[in-house]
Amino acid sequence: MNVDGESPRTFTVAGDTSYDHQLAALLDALRSGAPLSTPGEDIVANAEAIEATAVAAAIAAPAE
């Protein structure tokens, strides 16, 4: 992301990615039969919100 003409910055955090944690939670739930900590409806709603944000950002992005 370029803000006010500044060069984009990248940040790295040590440890697993959020995807790794989500996959581990799913596998644990499947193996144990325990419910997921996030209901399926919330997972779908989050995915839809992320997709809508990506679409909106692509539409609003200036052509280069």
Buried (B, 14 or more C-beta within 10 A) or exposed (E): EEEEEEEEEEEEEEEEEEEEEBEEBEEEEEEEEEEBEEEEEEEEEEEEEEEEEEEEEEEEEEEE
